[in-house]
Amino acid sequence: MDQLHTLLEHWWADFRQGNPSASTAYALLTAKEGTIFHDHIALRTFNDETVNIDTLMAPLEAAGYTYRAEYAFPKTHVYARHYAHDMLDLPKVFISQLEVGSFSGELQHHIGELLSQIPPQSPAQWDIFMNPRPWNLSFAVYQALREESEYAAWVSAFGFRPTHFAVRTEAFAHYADLTTLNSLLKQGGLELNTGGGEIQGSPEIYLEQSSLKASTIVNQFSDGSYPIPGTYYEFAKRYSVPDGTVFDGFNLESAGNLFKSTQ
């Protein structure tokens, strides 16, 4: 459990360091609402057995996370699952993987070259998350991957770090409503992801979500430093289902639109 808390704290510090808009939003909401809890974090990877969902989730499952549901995004060739912990203050983990075999031989070659640089035995250990991009990458390869798959390019550039943290809003005293929350964020000079609308989902499907556009990060490549889309901050409001429990899953359409926050 100590390793899990250390990892979550590391992820959060790394996320804030690389995402000024998230730090701004977090400070703004903390001032308005007090303590902020995160609903979930999201990870991306590839379906190669070296780094697939089963491999990466192994240490987190050993620390108490359990599988809850799966999701498929055939248009983008992405498969996902979410996991939750019995300690309710810990965020859920939404982890997805790109089905690399659905893409060109060139993309498969580039991904294979990246994965070949990972030290043996590293993926199933905590260390792979502490050094999230365990390979060298040129900007030229990043651009080639992005032409086929924004997802592949993002993982190649940032590795196994969260694409986003999502704030849990339903317990807020003043900004539980996402329309009201989004207005506050925009007044604070923050830019929302509007793909599919500012708010994804609805009370009828028991989940509403909105997100900021990804921060632009100057990323280090083997052939220079270049600005590219990085991580983003998300906001989630969950509703009770008919049996009185709070919905703890995700919606396919909403998730598909929120993936676009890193574009």
C-alpha positions as CSV (number, residue, x, y, z in Angstrom):
1,M,0.0,0.0,0.0
2,D,2.9,2.4,0.7
3,Q,4.1,1.9,-2.9
4,L,0.6,2.6,-4.2
5,H,0.3,5.9,-2.2
6,T,3.9,6.8,-3.3
7,L,3.0,6.2,-6.9
8,L,-0.3,8.2,-6.7
9,E,1.5,11.1,-5.1
10,H,4.3,10.9,-7.7
11,W,1.8,10.9,-10.5
12,W,-0.1,13.9,-9.1
13,A,3.1,15.9,-8.6
14,D,4.3,15.1,-12.1
15,F,0.9,15.9,-13.5
16,R,0.8,19.3,-11.9
17,Q,4.3,20.2,-12.9
18,G,3.6,19.5,-16.5
19,N,0.1,21.0,-16.6
20,P,-0.2,24.7,-15.4
21,S,-3.9,24.8,-16.3
22,A,-4.6,21.9,-13.9
23,S,-2.7,23.6,-11.1
24,T,-4.7,26.8,-11.8
25,A,-8.0,24.8,-11.7
26,Y,-7.1,22.9,-8.6
27,A,-6.1,26.0,-6.7
28,L,-9.3,27.7,-7.8
29,L,-11.6,24.8,-6.7
30,T,-9.7,24.3,-3.5
31,A,-10.3,28.0,-2.6
32,K,-14.0,27.6,-3.4
33,E,-14.7,24.1,-2.1
34,G,-11.9,23.0,0.3
35,T,-10.6,19.5,0.0
36,I,-10.6,18.1,-3.6
37,F,-10.9,14.3,-4.3
38,H,-10.1,12.7,-7.6
39,D,-12.7,10.4,-9.2
40,H,-10.3,8.6,-11.5
41,I,-7.0,8.7,-13.4
42,A,-6.5,7.5,-16.9
43,L,-3.5,5.6,-18.4
44,R,-2.7,4.6,-22.0
45,T,-0.6,1.8,-23.4
46,F,-0.2,-0.7,-26.2
47,N,-1.6,-4.2,-26.5
48,D,1.9,-5.8,-26.7
49,E,2.2,-8.3,-23.8
50,T,5.3,-6.4,-22.6
51,V,3.2,-3.4,-21.6
52,N,-0.5,-4.4,-22.1
53,I,-3.2,-3.8,-19.5
54,D,-2.7,-7.0,-17.7
55,T,1.1,-6.3,-17.3
56,L,0.8,-2.7,-16.2
57,M,-2.1,-3.4,-13.8
58,A,-0.3,-6.3,-12.0
59,P,1.3,-4.2,-9.3
60,L,-1.8,-2.1,-8.8
61,E,-4.0,-5.2,-8.5
62,A,-1.6,-6.6,-5.9
63,A,-2.1,-3.4,-4.0
64,G,-5.9,-3.9,-4.0
65,Y,-7.3,-2.6,-7.3
66,T,-9.9,-4.9,-8.9
67,Y,-11.3,-5.1,-12.4
68,R,-14.8,-3.7,-12.8
69,A,-15.7,-3.3,-16.5
70,E,-14.4,-3.2,-20.0
71,Y,-15.0,-0.9,-23.0
72,A,-14.2,-1.0,-26.7
73,F,-13.6,1.9,-29.2
74,P,-13.5,0.2,-32.6
75,K,-13.2,3.4,-34.6
76,T,-9.9,4.2,-32.9
77,H,-8.8,0.6,-32.3
78,V,-8.7,1.1,-28.5
79,Y,-9.8,-1.4,-25.8
80,A,-10.1,-0.2,-22.2
81,R,-11.0,-1.4,-18.6
82,H,-11.6,0.3,-15.4
83,Y,-10.4,-0.8,-11.9
84,A,-11.4,0.4,-8.5
85,H,-10.1,0.1,-4.9
86,D,-12.1,-0.7,-1.8
87,M,-10.6,2.4,-0.2
88,L,-13.0,4.9,-1.6
89,D,-10.7,7.8,-1.3
90,L,-8.4,6.3,-3.9
91,P,-9.2,7.2,-7.5
92,K,-10.5,4.6,-10.0
93,V,-8.0,3.7,-12.8
94,F,-9.3,3.8,-16.4
95,I,-6.6,2.2,-18.5
96,S,-6.7,1.7,-22.3
97,Q,-4.5,0.0,-24.9
98,L,-4.1,0.6,-28.6
99,E,-4.6,-2.5,-30.8
100,V,-1.3,-1.9,-32.7
101,G,-1.9,-4.7,-35.2
102,S,-4.8,-2.7,-36.7
103,F,-2.4,-0.1,-38.1
104,S,0.2,0.0,-40.8
105,G,3.5,-1.9,-40.8
106,E,5.3,1.3,-40.4
107,L,3.5,2.2,-37.2
108,Q,3.9,-1.4,-35.9
109,H,7.7,-1.1,-36.6
110,H,8.0,2.2,-34.7
111,I,6.1,0.8,-31.7
112,G,8.2,-2.3,-31.7
113,E,11.4,-0.2,-31.8
114,L,10.2,1.7,-28.7
115,L,9.2,-1.3,-26.8
116,S,12.5,-3.1,-27.5
117,Q,14.3,-0.4,-25.4
118,I,12.4,-1.3,-22.2
119,P,14.7,-3.2,-19.7
120,P,13.7,-6.8,-19.1
121,Q,11.4,-7.4,-16.1
122,S,10.6,-3.7,-15.9
123,P,7.0,-3.5,-17.0
124,A,5.5,-5.6,-14.1
125,Q,7.3,-3.5,-11.5
126,W,6.5,-0.1,-10.0
127,D,9.6,1.4,-11.5
128,I,8.1,1.6,-15.0
129,F,5.6,4.2,-13.7
130,M,8.3,6.2,-12.0
131,N,10.3,6.5,-15.3
132,P,7.2,6.8,-17.5
133,R,8.9,7.0,-20.9
134,P,11.5,4.2,-20.9
135,W,12.7,4.8,-24.5
136,N,14.4,7.4,-26.7
137,L,12.1,9.0,-29.3
138,S,12.8,11.4,-32.2
139,F,10.3,14.1,-33.2
140,A,10.2,12.6,-36.7
141,V,8.9,9.3,-35.4
142,Y,6.4,11.1,-33.1
143,Q,5.1,13.0,-36.2
144,A,4.9,9.8,-38.2
145,L,2.9,8.1,-35.5
146,R,0.6,11.1,-35.1
147,E,-0.3,10.9,-38.8
148,E,-1.9,7.5,-38.1
149,S,-2.9,7.6,-34.5
150,E,-2.9,10.5,-32.0
151,Y,-3.1,7.9,-29.3
152,A,0.1,6.2,-30.4
153,A,1.9,9.5,-30.7
154,W,0.9,10.5,-27.2
155,V,2.0,7.3,-25.6
156,S,5.3,7.4,-27.5
157,A,6.0,11.0,-26.2
158,F,4.8,10.6,-22.6
159,G,4.8,6.9,-21.8
160,F,3.0,5.4,-18.9
161,R,1.9,8.5,-17.0
162,P,-1.7,9.6,-16.6
163,T,-3.3,11.4,-19.5
164,H,-5.6,13.1,-16.9
165,F,-6.8,13.3,-13.4
166,A,-10.6,13.8,-12.9
167,V,-12.1,15.8,-10.1
168,R,-15.1,14.3,-8.2
169,T,-17.7,17.0,-8.2
170,E,-20.9,15.6,-6.8
171,A,-20.0,16.4,-3.2
172,F,-19.2,20.1,-3.9
173,A,-21.2,22.6,-2.0
174,H,-21.3,25.3,-4.7
175,Y,-20.0,23.9,-8.0
176,A,-21.4,20.3,-8.2
177,D,-23.3,21.4,-11.3
178,L,-20.9,21.1,-14.3
179,T,-22.5,24.1,-16.1
180,T,-21.8,26.3,-13.1
181,L,-18.3,24.8,-12.7
182,N,-17.4,25.3,-16.3
183,S,-18.4,28.9,-16.1
184,L,-16.1,29.4,-13.2
185,L,-13.2,27.7,-15.1
186,K,-13.8,29.9,-18.1
187,Q,-13.9,33.0,-16.0
188,G,-10.6,31.9,-14.6
189,G,-9.2,32.0,-18.2
190,L,-9.2,28.2,-18.7
191,E,-10.1,26.6,-22.0
192,L,-12.6,23.7,-22.1
193,N,-12.6,20.8,-24.5
194,T,-15.7,21.4,-26.6
195,G,-15.6,18.3,-28.8
196,G,-19.1,16.9,-28.6
197,G,-20.1,19.8,-26.3
198,E,-18.7,21.2,-23.1
199,I,-20.5,18.5,-21.1
200,Q,-20.4,14.8,-22.0
201,G,-23.1,12.5,-20.7
202,S,-26.2,13.4,-18.7
203,P,-28.1,12.5,-15.5
204,E,-30.0,9.9,-17.5
205,I,-26.8,7.8,-17.9
206,Y,-25.8,8.7,-14.4
207,L,-22.5,10.5,-15.4
208,E,-21.6,13.9,-16.6
209,Q,-18.0,14.9,-17.5
210,S,-16.2,17.9,-18.8
211,S,-12.5,18.6,-19.3
212,L,-9.9,21.3,-20.1
213,K,-8.0,21.2,-23.3
214,A,-4.6,19.6,-22.9
215,S,-1.8,21.9,-21.9
216,T,0.9,22.4,-24.5
217,I,4.2,21.0,-23.2
218,V,7.7,21.5,-24.6
219,N,8.8,17.9,-24.8
220,Q,12.3,16.6,-25.1
221,F,13.0,14.4,-28.1
222,S,16.3,12.9,-29.3
223,D,16.5,15.5,-32.1
224,G,15.4,18.6,-30.1
225,S,12.6,20.1,-28.0
226,Y,9.2,20.7,-29.5
227,P,5.8,21.9,-28.2
228,I,3.1,19.2,-28.3
229,P,-0.3,18.5,-26.5
230,G,0.2,17.0,-23.1
231,T,-2.1,16.1,-20.2
232,Y,-5.5,17.5,-19.3
233,Y,-7.7,18.0,-16.2
234,E,-11.2,16.5,-16.1
235,F,-14.3,16.9,-14.0
236,A,-16.9,14.2,-13.3
237,K,-20.3,14.3,-11.6
238,R,-21.8,10.9,-10.8
239,Y,-25.5,10.2,-10.0
240,S,-27.3,7.5,-8.1
241,V,-28.7,4.5,-10.0
242,P,-32.2,3.1,-9.2
243,D,-30.9,0.9,-6.4
244,G,-29.5,3.9,-4.6
245,T,-25.8,3.3,-5.2
246,V,-23.7,5.8,-7.1
247,F,-22.8,4.8,-10.7
248,D,-19.2,3.9,-10.8
249,G,-18.6,3.1,-14.5
250,F,-18.0,5.1,-17.7
251,N,-19.9,5.9,-20.8
252,L,-18.5,4.9,-24.2
253,E,-19.5,8.0,-26.2
254,S,-18.4,10.4,-23.5
255,A,-15.1,8.6,-23.1
256,G,-14.5,8.7,-26.9
257,N,-15.0,12.4,-27.0
258,L,-12.8,13.0,-23.9
259,F,-10.0,11.1,-25.6
260,K,-9.9,14.1,-28.0
261,S,-8.8,16.4,-25.2
262,T,-5.1,15.5,-26.1
263,Q,-5.5,16.5,-29.8
